[in-house]
Structures are given as structure tokens and as C-alpha cells.
Amino acid sequence: MTPIQVDLVLPCLNEAGALPWVLSRLPEGYRAIVVDNGSTDGSAEVAAAAGALVVHEERRGFGAAAHAGLLAATAPIVAFCDADASMDPAELPRIVGPILAGDADLVLGRRRPTTRGSWPLHARVANSSLSWRLRRITGVNIHDLGPMRAARRPALLSLDLQDRRSGYPLEMFLRAADAGWNIREVDTAYAPRVGRSKVTGTIRGTVTAIGDMSALLREARK
């Protein structure tokens, strides 16, 4: 039996339709940790039937689910990915590779849309604006604060992340940059998600995410 080298955290809210494909795409040596964040469509049962470790996080919020997964992880490297089938877990070795080689401390997947409808225009504009601001604030040459990412578990825990909403990925990036981490981007395919997005797939969700991130950006400028 191949030892677990990477734990993949999948924050999940009503993703029963996407999970079978997502979990079938895990590379050898990777374990899925599906963090159910109050699903009502049987997502937890689907994940468990597919062999994933299921963690229940009652506090609503992407950050709450992501951090619960990090705390449940035991592998030396922890990766994160959306559970909506928009990104392919089979590409994770490209994200994890630079970490295993000692060439990076945090690797982010830079999303490359596979179809015109993969990434709504309002979400792309918001992401481009955020990336430009992050380049100015941190000096890190980032183009996408994407959901697929990986780092070593002890290092992630040392960041002492506090955000439990949409700002969790941003806080991770900002604290890693402030700590002098070597941060790298790797291109990853980005396809249309299964089901409706809870965050950037709607204008309201995008506005909410921007609001969650604003306080972190103001703090980073100090």
C-alpha cells in the first residue's frame, strides 16, 4: 500500500453531483479529506462511499471548512482544491512537485479556462484586480489567487490563519509572503463547475468575497 504523501482538503457544501468524479481523479499516494460544511444533498455520504475521510464542520464559511481539513490532515504536505469539478485533482502532482523538490514553499494553481464559460467575466475582473494589488503589496509575481494550492503541513500551521470566511486563501498568501516564503504559480486547467457556485459564480458572491478580503488587504498595507 502506497503511504499517504499528500492530504487533499476539499471544502464541500452540496457537491454530491461533482464528488464522484473529483474523488476518482486523485493520484496515488493522495488522500481526500472532504470537509462537509452543512450539505443537505448527501455529499458526506457520497464522499464516504468513495473512500474519502469525511470531516464535519458546523461553522459555515470556506475558511472554517478549509481550516478544519488542515487540522485533520496528517500527511507532510497538504493541498487544497474546490470540490465542484472545476479543477482536476490529477494535476496536483504539478502543484506538489516544486514543494517536494524544495523549490517552493507555497504553490498556487494559476487557472487557465478550458472553455469560454469556465470563468465568469465579473469573477475574472475581480481576480485580476486583486492579483495586481497583491503584486504591489507583496512584490510576489502572482496572477491568480486560485483555490488549488499546496504547502507543507507544519509550515501552514505556523501561519496561524484566523479567517474563517472567503478571506482564508488570501490570508494564507499574505502571511506566507510576509514570512518570506518562496511562492510559485503553476498553470492548471479550469473547467465549468458542476452546479451553482457559492462564491464567484454569482455577482453577490463575488461582492461578499471582496468584502471579506478588504480588511486583510488594509491590514497588509500597514
mmCIF file of the C-alpha atoms, coordinates in Angstrom:
data_MODEL
# 
_entry.id   MODEL 
# 
loop_
_atom_site.group_PDB 
_atom_site.id 
_atom_site.type_symbol 
_atom_site.label_atom_id 
_atom_site.label_alt_id 
_atom_site.label_comp_id 
_atom_site.label_asym_id 
_atom_site.label_entity_id 
_atom_site.label_seq_id 
_atom_site.pdbx_PDB_ins_code 
_atom_site.Cartn_x 
_atom_site.Cartn_y 
_atom_site.Cartn_z 
_atom_site.occupancy 
_atom_site.B_iso_or_equiv 
_atom_site.pdbx_formal_charge 
_atom_site.auth_seq_id 
_atom_site.auth_comp_id 
_atom_site.auth_asym_id 
_atom_site.auth_atom_id 
_atom_site.pdbx_PDB_model_num 
ATOM 1   C CA . MET A 1 1   ? 0.000   0.000  0.000   1.00 0.00 ? 1   MET A CA 1 
ATOM 2   C CA . THR A 1 2   ? 1.356   3.393  -1.007  1.00 0.00 ? 2   THR A CA 1 
ATOM 3   C CA . PRO A 1 3   ? 1.923   5.650  2.017   1.00 0.00 ? 3   PRO A CA 1 
ATOM 4   C CA . ILE A 1 4   ? -0.059  8.894  2.087   1.00 0.00 ? 4   ILE A CA 1 
ATOM 5   C CA . GLN A 1 5   ? 2.220   11.709 0.946   1.00 0.00 ? 5   GLN A CA 1 
ATOM 6   C CA . VAL A 1 6   ? -0.396  14.407 0.404   1.00 0.00 ? 6   VAL A CA 1 
ATOM 7   C CA . ASP A 1 7   ? -3.720  15.133 2.063   1.00 0.00 ? 7   ASP A CA 1 
ATOM 8   C CA . LEU A 1 8   ? -6.130  16.940 -0.250  1.00 0.00 ? 8   LEU A CA 1 
ATOM 9   C CA . VAL A 1 9   ? -8.615  19.150 1.594   1.00 0.00 ? 9   VAL A CA 1 
ATOM 10  C CA . LEU A 1 10  ? -11.915 19.595 -0.236  1.00 0.00 ? 10  LEU A CA 1 
ATOM 11  C CA . PRO A 1 11  ? -14.275 22.098 1.434   1.00 0.00 ? 11  PRO A CA 1 
ATOM 12  C CA . CYS A 1 12  ? -17.747 20.936 0.495   1.00 0.00 ? 12  CYS A CA 1 
ATOM 13  C CA . LEU A 1 13  ? -21.255 22.373 0.508   1.00 0.00 ? 13  LEU A CA 1 
ATOM 14  C CA . ASN A 1 14  ? -23.775 20.418 -1.583  1.00 0.00 ? 14  ASN A CA 1 
ATOM 15  C CA . GLU A 1 15  ? -21.361 18.923 -4.103  1.00 0.00 ? 15  GLU A CA 1 
ATOM 16  C CA . ALA A 1 16  ? -22.861 15.415 -4.379  1.00 0.00 ? 16  ALA A CA 1 
ATOM 17  C CA . GLY A 1 17  ? -23.023 15.726 -8.157  1.00 0.00 ? 17  GLY A CA 1 
ATOM 18  C CA . ALA A 1 18  ? -19.334 16.580 -8.534  1.00 0.00 ? 18  ALA A CA 1 
ATOM 19  C CA . LEU A 1 19  ? -17.680 14.470 -5.840  1.00 0.00 ? 19  LEU A CA 1 
ATOM 20  C CA . PRO A 1 20  ? -17.628 11.065 -7.594  1.00 0.00 ? 20  PRO A CA 1 
ATOM 21  C CA . TRP A 1 21  ? -15.577 12.462 -10.479 1.00 0.00 ? 21  TRP A CA 1 
ATOM 22  C CA . VAL A 1 22  ? -13.369 14.614 -8.236  1.00 0.00 ? 22  VAL A CA 1 
ATOM 23  C CA . LEU A 1 23  ? -12.522 11.741 -5.890  1.00 0.00 ? 23  LEU A CA 1 
ATOM 24  C CA . SER A 1 24  ? -11.860 9.374  -8.787  1.00 0.00 ? 24  SER A CA 1 
ATOM 25  C CA . ARG A 1 25  ? -9.120  11.700 -10.042 1.00 0.00 ? 25  ARG A CA 1 
ATOM 26  C CA . LEU A 1 26  ? -6.834  11.572 -7.003  1.00 0.00 ? 26  LEU A CA 1 
ATOM 27  C CA . PRO A 1 27  ? -3.278  10.467 -7.806  1.00 0.00 ? 27  PRO A CA 1 
ATOM 28  C CA . GLU A 1 28  ? -1.730  7.531  -5.998  1.00 0.00 ? 28  GLU A CA 1 
ATOM 29  C CA . GLY A 1 29  ? -0.416  8.494  -2.576  1.00 0.00 ? 29  GLY A CA 1 
ATOM 30  C CA . TYR A 1 30  ? -3.024  11.222 -2.099  1.00 0.00 ? 30  TYR A CA 1 
ATOM 31  C CA . ARG A 1 31  ? -5.862  11.064 0.445   1.00 0.00 ? 31  ARG A CA 1 
ATOM 32  C CA . ALA A 1 32  ? -9.053  13.097 0.142   1.00 0.00 ? 32  ALA A CA 1 
ATOM 33  C CA . ILE A 1 33  ? -10.367 14.922 3.201   1.00 0.00 ? 33  ILE A CA 1 
ATOM 34  C CA . VAL A 1 34  ? -13.871 16.120 2.389   1.00 0.00 ? 34  VAL A CA 1 
ATOM 35  C CA . VAL A 1 35  ? -14.991 18.747 4.877   1.00 0.00 ? 35  VAL A CA 1 
ATOM 36  C CA . ASP A 1 36  ? -18.765 18.851 4.827   1.00 0.00 ? 36  ASP A CA 1 
ATOM 37  C CA . ASN A 1 37  ? -19.970 22.343 5.685   1.00 0.00 ? 37  ASN A CA 1 
ATOM 38  C CA . GLY A 1 38  ? -23.661 21.648 6.194   1.00 0.00 ? 38  GLY A CA 1 
ATOM 39  C CA . SER A 1 39  ? -24.636 19.892 2.970   1.00 0.00 ? 39  SER A CA 1 
ATOM 40  C CA . THR A 1 40  ? -28.230 18.804 2.508   1.00 0.00 ? 40  THR A CA 1 
ATOM 41  C CA . ASP A 1 41  ? -27.752 16.722 -0.655  1.00 0.00 ? 41  ASP A CA 1 
ATOM 42  C CA . GLY A 1 42  ? -25.928 13.733 0.818   1.00 0.00 ? 42  GLY A CA 1 
ATOM 43  C CA . SER A 1 43  ? -22.437 14.961 -0.069  1.00 0.00 ? 43  SER A CA 1 
ATOM 44  C CA . ALA A 1 44  ? -20.927 13.456 3.087   1.00 0.00 ? 44  ALA A CA 1 
ATOM 45  C CA . GLU A 1 45  ? -22.371 10.037 2.308   1.00 0.00 ? 45  GLU A CA 1 
ATOM 46  C CA . VAL A 1 46  ? -21.170 10.209 -1.298  1.00 0.00 ? 46  VAL A CA 1 
ATOM 47  C CA . ALA A 1 47  ? -17.666 11.122 -0.124  1.00 0.00 ? 47  ALA A CA 1 
ATOM 48  C CA . ALA A 1 48  ? -17.537 8.369  2.478   1.00 0.00 ? 48  ALA A CA 1 
ATOM 49  C CA . ALA A 1 49  ? -18.735 5.772  -0.047  1.00 0.00 ? 49  ALA A CA 1 
ATOM 50  C CA . ALA A 1 50  ? -15.887 6.831  -2.358  1.00 0.00 ? 50  ALA A CA 1 
ATOM 51  C CA . GLY A 1 51  ? -13.327 6.254  0.403   1.00 0.00 ? 51  GLY A CA 1 
ATOM 52  C CA . ALA A 1 52  ? -12.672 9.835  1.483   1.00 0.00 ? 52  ALA A CA 1 
ATOM 53  C CA . LEU A 1 53  ? -12.089 10.878 5.058   1.00 0.00 ? 53  LEU A CA 1 
ATOM 54  C CA . VAL A 1 54  ? -15.140 12.977 5.943   1.00 0.00 ? 54  VAL A CA 1 
ATOM 55  C CA . VAL A 1 55  ? -14.902 15.803 8.460   1.00 0.00 ? 55  VAL A CA 1 
ATOM 56  C CA . HIS A 1 56  ? -17.967 17.752 9.576   1.00 0.00 ? 56  HIS A CA 1 
ATOM 57  C CA . GLU A 1 57  ? -17.572 21.476 10.184  1.00 0.00 ? 57  GLU A CA 1 
ATOM 58  C CA . GLU A 1 58  ? -20.714 23.121 11.551  1.00 0.00 ? 58  GLU A CA 1 
ATOM 59  C CA . ARG A 1 59  ? -19.466 26.701 11.313  1.00 0.00 ? 59  ARG A CA 1 
ATOM 60  C CA . ARG A 1 60  ? -20.389 27.966 7.852   1.00 0.00 ? 60  ARG A CA 1 
ATOM 61  C CA . GLY A 1 61  ? -17.650 29.501 5.733   1.00 0.00 ? 61  GLY A CA 1 
ATOM 62  C CA . PHE A 1 62  ? -14.986 28.432 3.263   1.00 0.00 ? 62  PHE A CA 1 
ATOM 63  C CA . GLY A 1 63  ? -12.209 29.233 5.713   1.00 0.00 ? 63  GLY A CA 1 
ATOM 64  C CA . ALA A 1 64  ? -13.866 27.272 8.505   1.00 0.00 ? 64  ALA A CA 1 
ATOM 65  C CA . ALA A 1 65  ? -14.098 24.194 6.295   1.00 0.00 ? 65  ALA A CA 1 
ATOM 66  C CA . ALA A 1 66  ? -10.605 24.579 4.839   1.00 0.00 ? 66  ALA A CA 1 
ATOM 67  C CA . HIS A 1 67  ? -9.001  25.008 8.242   1.00 0.00 ? 67  HIS A CA 1 
ATOM 68  C CA . ALA A 1 68  ? -10.882 22.044 9.699   1.00 0.00 ? 68  ALA A CA 1 
ATOM 69  C CA . GLY A 1 69  ? -9.397  19.980 6.893   1.00 0.00 ? 69  GLY A CA 1 
ATOM 70  C CA . LEU A 1 70  ? -5.913  21.276 7.625   1.00 0.00 ? 70  LEU A CA 1 
ATOM 71  C CA . LEU A 1 71  ? -6.270  20.341 11.283  1.00 0.00 ? 71  LEU A CA 1 
ATOM 72  C CA . ALA A 1 72  ? -7.495  16.857 10.323  1.00 0.00 ? 72  ALA A CA 1 
ATOM 73  C CA . ALA A 1 73  ? -4.600  16.283 7.906   1.00 0.00 ? 73  ALA A CA 1 
ATOM 74  C CA . THR A 1 74  ? -1.640  14.135 8.928   1.00 0.00 ? 74  THR A CA 1 
ATOM 75  C CA . ALA A 1 75  ? 0.356   13.927 5.687   1.00 0.00 ? 75  ALA A CA 1 
ATOM 76  C CA . PRO A 1 76  ? 3.526   16.035 5.392   1.00 0.00 ? 76  PRO A CA 1 
ATOM 77  C CA . ILE A 1 77  ? 2.025   18.057 2.522   1.00 0.00 ? 77  ILE A CA 1 
ATOM 78  C CA . VAL A 1 78  ? -1.482  19.468 2.420   1.00 0.00 ? 78  VAL A CA 1 
ATOM 79  C CA . ALA A 1 79  ? -3.212  20.556 -0.783  1.00 0.00 ? 79  ALA A CA 1 
ATOM 80  C CA . PHE A 1 80  ? -6.487  22.394 -1.226  1.00 0.00 ? 80  PHE A CA 1 
ATOM 81  C CA . CYS A 1 81  ? -8.954  22.269 -4.088  1.00 0.00 ? 81  CYS A CA 1 
ATOM 82  C CA . ASP A 1 82  ? -12.584 23.102 -4.763  1.00 0.00 ? 82  ASP A CA 1 
ATOM 83  C CA . ALA A 1 83  ? -14.933 20.109 -4.729  1.00 0.00 ? 83  ALA A CA 1 
ATOM 84  C CA . ASP A 1 84  ? -17.018 21.302 -7.685  1.00 0.00 ? 84  ASP A CA 1 
ATOM 85  C CA . ALA A 1 85  ? -15.087 19.552 -10.514 1.00 0.00 ? 85  ALA A CA 1 
ATOM 86  C CA . SER A 1 86  ? -13.844 22.855 -11.946 1.00 0.00 ? 86  SER A CA 1 
ATOM 87  C CA . MET A 1 87  ? -10.249 21.743 -11.316 1.00 0.00 ? 87  MET A CA 1 
ATOM 88  C CA . ASP A 1 88  ? -8.758  18.308 -11.898 1.00 0.00 ? 88  ASP A CA 1 
ATOM 89  C CA . PRO A 1 89  ? -7.033  16.656 -8.902  1.00 0.00 ? 89  PRO A CA 1 
ATOM 90  C CA . ALA A 1 90  ? -4.996  14.628 -11.397 1.00 0.00 ? 90  ALA A CA 1 
ATOM 91  C CA . GLU A 1 91  ? -2.989  17.826 -11.954 1.00 0.00 ? 91  GLU A CA 1 
ATOM 92  C CA . LEU A 1 92  ? -1.967  18.061 -8.300  1.00 0.00 ? 92  LEU A CA 1 
ATOM 93  C CA . PRO A 1 93  ? 1.474   16.461 -8.782  1.00 0.00 ? 93  PRO A CA 1 
ATOM 94  C CA . ARG A 1 94  ? 2.411   19.551 -10.814 1.00 0.00 ? 94  ARG A CA 1 
ATOM 95  C CA . ILE A 1 95  ? 1.457   21.680 -7.804  1.00 0.00 ? 95  ILE A CA 1 
ATOM 96  C CA . VAL A 1 96  ? 3.131   19.455 -5.233  1.00 0.00 ? 96  VAL A CA 1 
ATOM 97  C CA . GLY A 1 97  ? 6.271   18.749 -7.262  1.00 0.00 ? 97  GLY A CA 1 
ATOM 98  C CA . PRO A 1 98  ? 8.124   22.023 -6.534  1.00 0.00 ? 98  PRO A CA 1 
ATOM 99  C CA . ILE A 1 99  ? 7.454   21.560 -2.815  1.00 0.00 ? 99  ILE A CA 1 
ATOM 100 C CA . LEU A 1 100 ? 8.826   18.012 -2.800  1.00 0.00 ? 100 LEU A CA 1 
ATOM 101 C CA . ALA A 1 101 ? 11.875  19.261 -4.702  1.00 0.00 ? 101 ALA A CA 1 
ATOM 102 C CA . GLY A 1 102 ? 12.471  22.072 -2.212  1.00 0.00 ? 102 GLY A CA 1 
ATOM 103 C CA . ASP A 1 103 ? 11.989  24.708 -4.925  1.00 0.00 ? 103 ASP A CA 1 
ATOM 104 C CA . ALA A 1 104 ? 8.921   26.362 -3.372  1.00 0.00 ? 104 ALA A CA 1 
ATOM 105 C CA . ASP A 1 105 ? 7.149   26.722 -0.048  1.00 0.00 ? 105 ASP A CA 1 
ATOM 106 C CA . LEU A 1 106 ? 3.692   27.504 -1.428  1.00 0.00 ? 106 LEU A CA 1 
ATOM 107 C CA . VAL A 1 107 ? 2.486   26.651 -4.920  1.00 0.00 ? 107 VAL A CA 1 
ATOM 108 C CA . LEU A 1 108 ? -0.699  28.128 -6.376  1.00 0.00 ? 108 LEU A CA 1 
ATOM 109 C CA . GLY A 1 109 ? -2.569  26.814 -9.396  1.00 0.00 ? 109 GLY A CA 1 
ATOM 110 C CA . ARG A 1 110 ? -2.969  29.598 -11.954 1.00 0.00 ? 110 ARG A CA 1 
ATOM 111 C CA . ARG A 1 111 ? -6.333  28.925 -13.577 1.00 0.00 ? 111 ARG A CA 1 
ATOM 112 C CA . ARG A 1 112 ? -6.454  28.620 -17.363 1.00 0.00 ? 112 ARG A CA 1 
ATOM 113 C CA . PRO A 1 113 ? -10.083 28.388 -18.597 1.00 0.00 ? 113 PRO A CA 1 
ATOM 114 C CA . THR A 1 114 ? -10.827 25.414 -20.842 1.00 0.00 ? 114 THR A CA 1 
ATOM 115 C CA . THR A 1 115 ? -13.989 26.988 -22.278 1.00 0.00 ? 115 THR A CA 1 
ATOM 116 C CA . ARG A 1 116 ? -15.435 30.486 -22.529 1.00 0.00 ? 116 ARG A CA 1 
ATOM 117 C CA . GLY A 1 117 ? -17.957 29.757 -19.801 1.00 0.00 ? 117 GLY A CA 1 
ATOM 118 C CA . SER A 1 118 ? -15.481 28.371 -17.294 1.00 0.00 ? 118 SER A CA 1 
ATOM 119 C CA . TRP A 1 119 ? -14.807 31.658 -15.534 1.00 0.00 ? 119 TRP A CA 1 
ATOM 120 C CA . PRO A 1 120 ? -17.495 34.405 -15.408 1.00 0.00 ? 120 PRO A CA 1 
ATOM 121 C CA . LEU A 1 121 ? -16.292 37.811 -16.540 1.00 0.00 ? 121 LEU A CA 1 
ATOM 122 C CA . HIS A 1 122 ? -17.073 39.554 -13.241 1.00 0.00 ? 122 HIS A CA 1 
ATOM 123 C CA . ALA A 1 123 ? -15.032 36.958 -11.354 1.00 0.00 ? 123 ALA A CA 1 
ATOM 124 C CA . ARG A 1 124 ? -12.076 37.247 -13.741 1.00 0.00 ? 124 ARG A CA 1 
ATOM 125 C CA . VAL A 1 125 ? -12.058 41.037 -13.461 1.00 0.00 ? 125 VAL A CA 1 
ATOM 126 C CA . ALA A 1 126 ? -12.179 40.851 -9.658  1.00 0.00 ? 126 ALA A CA 1 
ATOM 127 C CA . ASN A 1 127 ? -9.366  38.292 -9.607  1.00 0.00 ? 127 ASN A CA 1 
ATOM 128 C CA . SER A 1 128 ? -7.169  40.358 -11.938 1.00 0.00 ? 128 SER A CA 1 
ATOM 129 C CA . SER A 1 129 ? -7.669  43.447 -9.803  1.00 0.00 ? 129 SER A CA 1 
ATOM 130 C CA . LEU A 1 130 ? -6.858  41.536 -6.630  1.00 0.00 ? 130 LEU A CA 1 
ATOM 131 C CA . SER A 1 131 ? -3.731  39.984 -8.153  1.00 0.00 ? 131 SER A CA 1 
ATOM 132 C CA . TRP A 1 132 ? -2.487  43.412 -9.267  1.00 0.00 ? 132 TRP A CA 1 
ATOM 133 C CA . ARG A 1 133 ? -2.952  44.754 -5.743  1.00 0.00 ? 133 ARG A CA 1 
ATOM 134 C CA . LEU A 1 134 ? -1.160  41.757 -4.251  1.00 0.00 ? 134 LEU A CA 1 
ATOM 135 C CA . ARG A 1 135 ? 1.817   42.230 -6.577  1.00 0.00 ? 135 ARG A CA 1 
ATOM 136 C CA . ARG A 1 136 ? 2.103   45.821 -5.415  1.00 0.00 ? 136 ARG A CA 1 
ATOM 137 C CA . ILE A 1 137 ? 1.737   44.973 -1.724  1.00 0.00 ? 137 ILE A CA 1 
ATOM 138 C CA . THR A 1 138 ? 3.971   41.889 -1.531  1.00 0.00 ? 138 THR A CA 1 
ATOM 139 C CA . GLY A 1 139 ? 6.277   42.015 -4.542  1.00 0.00 ? 139 GLY A CA 1 
ATOM 140 C CA . VAL A 1 140 ? 5.283   38.421 -5.352  1.00 0.00 ? 140 VAL A CA 1 
ATOM 141 C CA . ASN A 1 141 ? 4.617   37.912 -9.064  1.00 0.00 ? 141 ASN A CA 1 
ATOM 142 C CA . ILE A 1 142 ? 1.116   36.474 -8.655  1.00 0.00 ? 142 ILE A CA 1 
ATOM 143 C CA . HIS A 1 143 ? -1.583  36.432 -11.326 1.00 0.00 ? 143 HIS A CA 1 
ATOM 144 C CA . ASP A 1 144 ? -4.297  34.314 -9.733  1.00 0.00 ? 144 ASP A CA 1 
ATOM 145 C CA . LEU A 1 145 ? -5.283  33.681 -6.118  1.00 0.00 ? 145 LEU A CA 1 
ATOM 146 C CA . GLY A 1 146 ? -6.559  30.280 -7.156  1.00 0.00 ? 146 GLY A CA 1 
ATOM 147 C CA . PRO A 1 147 ? -8.178  27.611 -4.967  1.00 0.00 ? 147 PRO A CA 1 
ATOM 148 C CA . MET A 1 148 ? -5.764  24.803 -5.908  1.00 0.00 ? 148 MET A CA 1 
ATOM 149 C CA . ARG A 1 149 ? -2.630  25.141 -3.785  1.00 0.00 ? 149 ARG A CA 1 
ATOM 150 C CA . ALA A 1 150 ? -0.240  23.149 -1.646  1.00 0.00 ? 150 ALA A CA 1 
ATOM 151 C CA . ALA A 1 151 ? 2.345   23.588 1.110   1.00 0.00 ? 151 ALA A CA 1 
ATOM 152 C CA . ARG A 1 152 ? 3.930   21.597 3.915   1.00 0.00 ? 152 ARG A CA 1 
ATOM 153 C CA . ARG A 1 153 ? 1.547   20.995 6.803   1.00 0.00 ? 153 ARG A CA 1 
ATOM 154 C CA . PRO A 1 154 ? 3.805   22.239 9.664   1.00 0.00 ? 154 PRO A CA 1 
ATOM 155 C CA . ALA A 1 155 ? 4.504   25.445 7.747   1.00 0.00 ? 155 ALA A CA 1 
ATOM 156 C CA . LEU A 1 156 ? 0.808   26.045 7.103   1.00 0.00 ? 156 LEU A CA 1 
ATOM 157 C CA . LEU A 1 157 ? 0.006   25.561 10.774  1.00 0.00 ? 157 LEU A CA 1 
ATOM 158 C CA . SER A 1 158 ? 2.746   28.023 11.699  1.00 0.00 ? 158 SER A CA 1 
ATOM 159 C CA . LEU A 1 159 ? 0.922   30.761 9.773   1.00 0.00 ? 159 LEU A CA 1 
ATOM 160 C CA . ASP A 1 160 ? -1.802  30.718 12.467  1.00 0.00 ? 160 ASP A CA 1 
ATOM 161 C CA . LEU A 1 161 ? -4.561  31.554 9.991   1.00 0.00 ? 161 LEU A CA 1 
ATOM 162 C CA . GLN A 1 162 ? -7.614  33.218 11.567  1.00 0.00 ? 162 GLN A CA 1 
ATOM 163 C CA . ASP A 1 163 ? -10.065 33.997 8.757   1.00 0.00 ? 163 ASP A CA 1 
ATOM 164 C CA . ARG A 1 164 ? -12.952 31.541 8.537   1.00 0.00 ? 164 ARG A CA 1 
ATOM 165 C CA . ARG A 1 165 ? -14.808 33.018 5.570   1.00 0.00 ? 165 ARG A CA 1 
ATOM 166 C CA . SER A 1 166 ? -13.868 33.837 1.986   1.00 0.00 ? 166 SER A CA 1 
ATOM 167 C CA . GLY A 1 167 ? -10.646 35.557 3.025   1.00 0.00 ? 167 GLY A CA 1 
ATOM 168 C CA . TYR A 1 168 ? -8.875  32.339 4.049   1.00 0.00 ? 168 TYR A CA 1 
ATOM 169 C CA . PRO A 1 169 ? -6.947  31.841 0.769   1.00 0.00 ? 169 PRO A CA 1 
ATOM 170 C CA . LEU A 1 170 ? -5.890  35.496 0.780   1.00 0.00 ? 170 LEU A CA 1 
ATOM 171 C CA . GLU A 1 171 ? -4.756  35.385 4.391   1.00 0.00 ? 171 GLU A CA 1 
ATOM 172 C CA . MET A 1 172 ? -2.699  32.285 3.626   1.00 0.00 ? 172 MET A CA 1 
ATOM 173 C CA . PHE A 1 173 ? -0.981  34.066 0.747   1.00 0.00 ? 173 PHE A CA 1 
ATOM 174 C CA . LEU A 1 174 ? -0.366  37.296 2.665   1.00 0.00 ? 174 LEU A CA 1 
ATOM 175 C CA . ARG A 1 175 ? 1.057   35.584 5.726   1.00 0.00 ? 175 ARG A CA 1 
ATOM 176 C CA . ALA A 1 176 ? 3.237   33.327 3.596   1.00 0.00 ? 176 ALA A CA 1 
ATOM 177 C CA . ALA A 1 177 ? 4.580   36.333 1.681   1.00 0.00 ? 177 ALA A CA 1 
ATOM 178 C CA . ASP A 1 178 ? 5.197   38.221 4.926   1.00 0.00 ? 178 ASP A CA 1 
ATOM 179 C CA . ALA A 1 179 ? 7.118   35.215 6.262   1.00 0.00 ? 179 ALA A CA 1 
ATOM 180 C CA . GLY A 1 180 ? 9.370   35.249 3.207   1.00 0.00 ? 180 GLY A CA 1 
ATOM 181 C CA . TRP A 1 181 ? 8.090   32.045 1.665   1.00 0.00 ? 181 TRP A CA 1 
ATOM 182 C CA . ASN A 1 182 ? 9.066   31.123 -1.871  1.00 0.00 ? 182 ASN A CA 1 
ATOM 183 C CA . ILE A 1 183 ? 5.710   31.316 -3.680  1.00 0.00 ? 183 ILE A CA 1 
ATOM 184 C CA . ARG A 1 184 ? 5.259   29.936 -7.155  1.00 0.00 ? 184 ARG A CA 1 
ATOM 185 C CA . GLU A 1 185 ? 2.430   29.628 -9.688  1.00 0.00 ? 185 GLU A CA 1 
ATOM 186 C CA . VAL A 1 186 ? 1.770   26.637 -11.958 1.00 0.00 ? 186 VAL A CA 1 
ATOM 187 C CA . ASP A 1 187 ? -0.773  26.640 -14.782 1.00 0.00 ? 187 ASP A CA 1 
ATOM 188 C CA . THR A 1 188 ? -3.843  24.455 -14.183 1.00 0.00 ? 188 THR A CA 1 
ATOM 189 C CA . ALA A 1 189 ? -6.925  23.796 -16.293 1.00 0.00 ? 189 ALA A CA 1 
ATOM 190 C CA . TYR A 1 190 ? -10.164 25.444 -15.177 1.00 0.00 ? 190 TYR A CA 1 
ATOM 191 C CA . ALA A 1 191 ? -13.448 23.968 -16.397 1.00 0.00 ? 191 ALA A CA 1 
ATOM 192 C CA . PRO A 1 192 ? -17.099 24.860 -15.777 1.00 0.00 ? 192 PRO A CA 1 
ATOM 193 C CA . ARG A 1 193 ? -18.114 23.728 -12.309 1.00 0.00 ? 193 ARG A CA 1 
ATOM 194 C CA . VAL A 1 194 ? -20.859 21.213 -11.595 1.00 0.00 ? 194 VAL A CA 1 
ATOM 195 C CA . GLY A 1 195 ? -23.815 23.032 -10.020 1.00 0.00 ? 195 GLY A CA 1 
ATOM 196 C CA . ARG A 1 196 ? -24.046 26.634 -8.891  1.00 0.00 ? 196 ARG A CA 1 
ATOM 197 C CA . SER A 1 197 ? -21.105 28.454 -7.352  1.00 0.00 ? 197 SER A CA 1 
ATOM 198 C CA . LYS A 1 198 ? -21.471 29.697 -3.782  1.00 0.00 ? 198 LYS A CA 1 
ATOM 199 C CA . VAL A 1 199 ? -18.887 32.454 -4.207  1.00 0.00 ? 199 VAL A CA 1 
ATOM 200 C CA . THR A 1 200 ? -17.547 33.800 -7.506  1.00 0.00 ? 200 THR A CA 1 
ATOM 201 C CA . GLY A 1 201 ? -20.171 32.227 -9.747  1.00 0.00 ? 201 GLY A CA 1 
ATOM 202 C CA . THR A 1 202 ? -22.613 34.982 -8.759  1.00 0.00 ? 202 THR A CA 1 
ATOM 203 C CA . ILE A 1 203 ? -22.164 38.728 -8.550  1.00 0.00 ? 203 ILE A CA 1 
ATOM 204 C CA . ARG A 1 204 ? -23.480 38.704 -4.974  1.00 0.00 ? 204 ARG A CA 1 
ATOM 205 C CA . GLY A 1 205 ? -20.984 36.005 -4.021  1.00 0.00 ? 205 GLY A CA 1 
ATOM 206 C CA . THR A 1 206 ? -18.140 37.940 -5.616  1.00 0.00 ? 206 THR A CA 1 
ATOM 207 C CA . VAL A 1 207 ? -19.106 41.095 -3.717  1.00 0.00 ? 207 VAL A CA 1 
ATOM 208 C CA . THR A 1 208 ? -19.216 39.119 -0.463  1.00 0.00 ? 208 THR A CA 1 
ATOM 209 C CA . ALA A 1 209 ? -15.775 37.660 -1.119  1.00 0.00 ? 209 ALA A CA 1 
ATOM 210 C CA . ILE A 1 210 ? -14.347 41.109 -1.873  1.00 0.00 ? 210 ILE A CA 1 
ATOM 211 C CA . GLY A 1 211 ? -15.787 42.381 1.383   1.00 0.00 ? 211 GLY A CA 1 
ATOM 212 C CA . ASP A 1 212 ? -14.200 39.539 3.331   1.00 0.00 ? 212 ASP A CA 1 
ATOM 213 C CA . MET A 1 213 ? -10.831 40.276 1.763   1.00 0.00 ? 213 MET A CA 1 
ATOM 214 C CA . SER A 1 214 ? -10.870 44.052 2.154   1.00 0.00 ? 214 SER A CA 1 
ATOM 215 C CA . ALA A 1 215 ? -9.900  44.049 5.841   1.00 0.00 ? 215 ALA A CA 1 
ATOM 216 C CA . LEU A 1 216 ? -6.980  41.724 5.140   1.00 0.00 ? 216 LEU A CA 1 
ATOM 217 C CA . LEU A 1 217 ? -5.712  43.991 2.378   1.00 0.00 ? 217 LEU A CA 1 
ATOM 218 C CA . ARG A 1 218 ? -5.967  47.068 4.601   1.00 0.00 ? 218 ARG A CA 1 
ATOM 219 C CA . GLU A 1 219 ? -4.005  45.293 7.294   1.00 0.00 ? 219 GLU A CA 1 
ATOM 220 C CA . ALA A 1 220 ? -1.369  44.219 4.779   1.00 0.00 ? 220 ALA A CA 1 
ATOM 221 C CA . ARG A 1 221 ? -0.716  47.850 3.806   1.00 0.00 ? 221 ARG A CA 1 
ATOM 222 C CA . LYS A 1 222 ? 0.160   48.869 7.353   1.00 0.00 ? 222 LYS A CA 1 
# 
